[in-house]
Every structure is written in C-alpha cells, then in structure tokens.
Amino acid sequence: MKSFNFKSAANTREATKMASGRTAFLAGGMTLLPAIKLRLAAYSELINIKEIKGLSGIKISSKSLRIGATTTHATVAASKEVGKSIPSLAVLAEGIGDPQVRNRGTIGGSIANNDPAADYPSACLALNATIHTSKRKIPADKFFKDMFETDLKKGELIETVEFEVPEKSAYAKFPNPASRYAIVGVYVAKLKKEVRVAVTGVESAVFRCTKLEDALSSNFSSSAIDNVNISSKGFNADIHASAEYRAHIIKVMAKKAVSSC
Ligand SMILES: Cc1cc2nc3c(=O)[nH]c(=O)nc-3n(C[C@H](O)[C@H](O)[C@H](O)COP(=O)(O)OP(=O)(O)OC[C@H]3O[C@@H](n4cnc5c(N)ncnc54)[C@H](O)[C@@H]3O)c2cc1C
C-alpha cells in the first residue's frame, strides 16, 4: 500500500499520541520512504517529526554531548561543538552516504532503524551513549537488539542521544564504495573508566568486540591488536566480503582507529 495520511506533530506529546495503529514517525525519510516505495513496509499514517522544535540541536557539557533526534548528519559533521568534544563523531557523520543523504538523514532515524551496516549504532555503543526517549532512558548496550530491531516500543519517540565525552576516540570504516554503508566499521573509544570497541557491518547488528577491548585496556596501542584472534564464526558473508575477510578487516580498521586517536 503506497497511500497514507500525512500529519505533522507540533511537539513530542502530540507525536506519541498520534502514534497508534499502522503509523510511523517520519524523520529524514531516507530509509522509510524507499521501504514504502519498494513495498517492504506499509503504513496508514506517517507522522512528520521534523517540525518539532527542540528535537534537533547539539548541546555540550564537560561530561557529555547531547544530539537531538532530528539533527541531520550534515549538521553533526559541521558542528564546531562536536568537532571540539568528540571529533570522531563528526568524522563518522561526514562519512555517511552522500550530501543528499547527509542533509536529510537524522541521527534518531539512523539508530531507530538499526541497519546492520549503519555507522551511528557503533558510536552509541563505543561512546556508552544513553538514548533518551519520550518514555525513558535506554543505555546503548540494551538498545540495539538485532537486525532492524531495537528496544523501542510502539509509539516511543527518540528525543536525544547523549554520548559520553571520551579521552580519545576514532572511527575507521571500510565502506561499500556505492552506498558508503560499512562493510566493516570499527569505533574505538578510551573512556574515563573503560575502553570500548564497537563493530558494525559484520553481524546482524552492531556489537562490542570484547577481545579488542581487553587487549586495548591493558595497552592502548595499535600493536596490542596484533595478537588478537578474531573468529569469523557467525559473520556476514555476501558479494562484498566473505566472513573471513571481514574478520581480517576488523583488525585493520581497529589498528587504523587506534593509530588516529
Ligand atoms: C543512498 C543511501 C546511502 C546511505 N549511506 C549510509 C551510510 O553510509 N551510513 C549510514 O549509517 N547510513 C546510511 N544511510 C542511511 C541514512 O543515513 C539515514 O540515517 C537513515 O536512512 C535513517 O534516517 P532518517 O532520518 O532518514 O529516518 P527515516 O527514514 O525517516 O526513518 C527510519 C526509521 O526510524 C524511525 N524513526 C525516525 N526518527 C525516529 C525517532 N526520533 N524516534 C523513533 N523512531 C524514529 C522511522 O519511523 C522509521 O522506522 C544511507 C541511506 C541512503 C538512502
């Protein structure tokens, strides 16, 4: 079904109230609209959340960086605040898709969609993010469930993503040359209390690589990665890369990320 009603919400309360039955929130529309057009999804109503004031914008404090759900990738990439506090996040945003996608796509849409090859989910896991929704606060560790699946309930709206400001961090991506989605993406973050490493593009959903985290916790240097053995068991294999190749590229990207921290 390609026909649907289109409504614009003025605030988050109105948006969540409208969200019952076969409805979906519409942010940048970069995934939702193609899915509807290709008949992979059908809704009776789309609720435009881009007009909601206060749902976009960037706020920085000494400990955290908060990005509003409808903030576009282009805004994050160009933000001085992001560039100063978490430059790796600006690099990640700059590497998403193409200028059209970056000017429409939003951080909230990206993580709600949880594409297995998307970039932002890895930033959320590595930077120990908290997802603030219309109902609750969800730690990133509990948010990303499986392929295109999150902990969000029907009608629950992402309002803000709050990232911990790390001591050091970097994101290295081996991109699909056509879409720029990650064939393998590795986000490394040295936080105050721990080292976190998140990997995207490799399994059905983003995951933390504990072997790399352990190695880097005792020695935060690219040489610490040399002796880590990454098994390819359960990894994606497709026309772009075999599971074994992905396992190899994880180490290459992790070393690249640590070297540029
Ligand atoms: C050609 C192309 C290339 C791309 N390349 C990349 C890439 O390299 N890396 C990458 O990471 N991504 C890539 N993307 C994805 C893109 O970056 C978008 O972030 C993503 O498509 C979804 O964001 P959106 O704002 O467009 O969300 P929409 O398409 O509007 O929505 C997506 C889903 O999220 C839900 N949703 C949206 N906002 C909220 C919210 N605030 N709360 C709850 N649910 C919400 C919607 O209901 C829908 O189910 C690419 C997309 C295209 C079309």
Ligand as a Chemical Component Dictionary entry (heavy atoms), coordinates in Angstrom:
data_LIG
# 
_chem_comp.id                   LIG 
_chem_comp.type                 NON-POLYMER 
_chem_comp.pdbx_formal_charge   0 
_chem_comp.three_letter_code    LIG 
# 
loop_
_chem_comp_atom.comp_id 
_chem_comp_atom.atom_id 
_chem_comp_atom.alt_atom_id 
_chem_comp_atom.type_symbol 
_chem_comp_atom.charge 
_chem_comp_atom.model_Cartn_x 
_chem_comp_atom.model_Cartn_y 
_chem_comp_atom.model_Cartn_z 
_chem_comp_atom.pdbx_ordinal 
LIG C1  C1  C 0 21.824 6.104  -0.585 1  
LIG C2  C2  C 0 21.909 5.985  0.913  2  
LIG C3  C3  C 0 23.165 5.834  1.491  3  
LIG C4  C4  C 0 23.267 5.710  2.880  4  
LIG N1  N1  N 0 24.507 5.535  3.418  5  
LIG C5  C5  C 0 24.620 5.389  4.748  6  
LIG C6  C6  C 0 25.908 5.219  5.341  7  
LIG O1  O1  O 0 26.964 5.253  4.722  8  
LIG N2  N2  N 0 25.943 5.048  6.699  9  
LIG C7  C7  C 0 24.809 5.058  7.481  10 
LIG O2  O2  O 0 24.906 4.902  8.691  11 
LIG N3  N3  N 0 23.600 5.260  6.938  12 
LIG C8  C8  C 0 23.476 5.428  5.608  13 
LIG N4  N4  N 0 22.240 5.656  5.070  14 
LIG C9  C9  C 0 21.066 5.784  5.982  15 
LIG C10 C10 C 0 20.802 7.273  6.343  16 
LIG O3  O3  O 0 21.949 7.762  6.913  17 
LIG C11 C11 C 0 19.652 7.581  7.368  18 
LIG O4  O4  O 0 20.184 7.879  8.617  19 
LIG C12 C12 C 0 18.748 6.523  7.641  20 
LIG O5  O5  O 0 18.243 6.161  6.370  21 
LIG C13 C13 C 0 17.541 6.870  8.545  22 
LIG O6  O6  O 0 17.444 8.204  8.948  23 
LIG P1  P1  P 0 16.203 9.121  8.553  24 
LIG O7  O7  O 0 16.276 10.338 9.386  25 
LIG O8  O8  O 0 16.144 9.290  7.084  26 
LIG O9  O9  O 0 14.961 8.237  9.103  27 
LIG P2  P2  P 0 13.587 7.829  8.394  28 
LIG O10 O10 O 0 13.861 7.147  7.102  29 
LIG O11 O11 O 0 12.637 8.959  8.401  30 
LIG O12 O12 O 0 13.095 6.753  9.477  31 
LIG C14 C14 C 0 13.740 5.495  9.625  32 
LIG C15 C15 C 0 13.021 4.696  10.732 33 
LIG O13 O13 O 0 13.257 5.299  12.003 34 
LIG C16 C16 C 0 12.029 5.702  12.635 35 
LIG N5  N5  N 0 12.317 6.962  13.308 36 
LIG C17 C17 C 0 12.846 8.085  12.749 37 
LIG N6  N6  N 0 13.060 9.015  13.698 38 
LIG C18 C18 C 0 12.671 8.475  14.878 39 
LIG C19 C19 C 0 12.665 8.937  16.235 40 
LIG N7  N7  N 0 13.120 10.148 16.582 41 
LIG N8  N8  N 0 12.191 8.108  17.192 42 
LIG C20 C20 C 0 11.743 6.865  16.886 43 
LIG N9  N9  N 0 11.720 6.362  15.622 44 
LIG C21 C21 C 0 12.195 7.156  14.646 45 
LIG C22 C22 C 0 11.024 5.813  11.484 46 
LIG O14 O14 O 0 9.690  5.637  11.917 47 
LIG C23 C23 C 0 11.497 4.673  10.565 48 
LIG O15 O15 O 0 11.036 3.441  11.057 49 
LIG C24 C24 C 0 22.097 5.774  3.695  50 
LIG C25 C25 C 0 20.839 5.946  3.111  51 
LIG C26 C26 C 0 20.741 6.059  1.725  52 
LIG C27 C27 C 0 19.380 6.254  1.122  53 
# 
loop_
_chem_comp_bond.comp_id 
_chem_comp_bond.atom_id_1 
_chem_comp_bond.atom_id_2 
_chem_comp_bond.value_order 
_chem_comp_bond.pdbx_ordinal 
LIG C1  C2  SING 1  
LIG C2  C3  SING 2  
LIG C2  C26 DOUB 3  
LIG C3  C4  DOUB 4  
LIG C4  N1  SING 5  
LIG C4  C24 SING 6  
LIG N1  C5  DOUB 7  
LIG C5  C6  SING 8  
LIG C5  C8  SING 9  
LIG C6  O1  DOUB 10 
LIG C6  N2  SING 11 
LIG N2  C7  SING 12 
LIG C7  O2  DOUB 13 
LIG C7  N3  SING 14 
LIG N3  C8  DOUB 15 
LIG C8  N4  SING 16 
LIG N4  C9  SING 17 
LIG N4  C24 SING 18 
LIG C9  C10 SING 19 
LIG C10 O3  SING 20 
LIG C10 C11 SING 21 
LIG C11 O4  SING 22 
LIG C11 C12 SING 23 
LIG C12 O5  SING 24 
LIG C12 C13 SING 25 
LIG C13 O6  SING 26 
LIG O6  P1  SING 27 
LIG P1  O7  DOUB 28 
LIG P1  O8  SING 29 
LIG P1  O9  SING 30 
LIG O9  P2  SING 31 
LIG P2  O10 DOUB 32 
LIG P2  O11 SING 33 
LIG P2  O12 SING 34 
LIG O12 C14 SING 35 
LIG C14 C15 SING 36 
LIG C15 O13 SING 37 
LIG C15 C23 SING 38 
LIG O13 C16 SING 39 
LIG C16 N5  SING 40 
LIG C16 C22 SING 41 
LIG N5  C17 SING 42 
LIG N5  C21 SING 43 
LIG C17 N6  DOUB 44 
LIG N6  C18 SING 45 
LIG C18 C19 SING 46 
LIG C18 C21 DOUB 47 
LIG C19 N7  SING 48 
LIG C19 N8  DOUB 49 
LIG N8  C20 SING 50 
LIG C20 N9  DOUB 51 
LIG N9  C21 SING 52 
LIG C22 O14 SING 53 
LIG C22 C23 SING 54 
LIG C23 O15 SING 55 
LIG C24 C25 DOUB 56 
LIG C25 C26 SING 57 
LIG C26 C27 SING 58 
# 
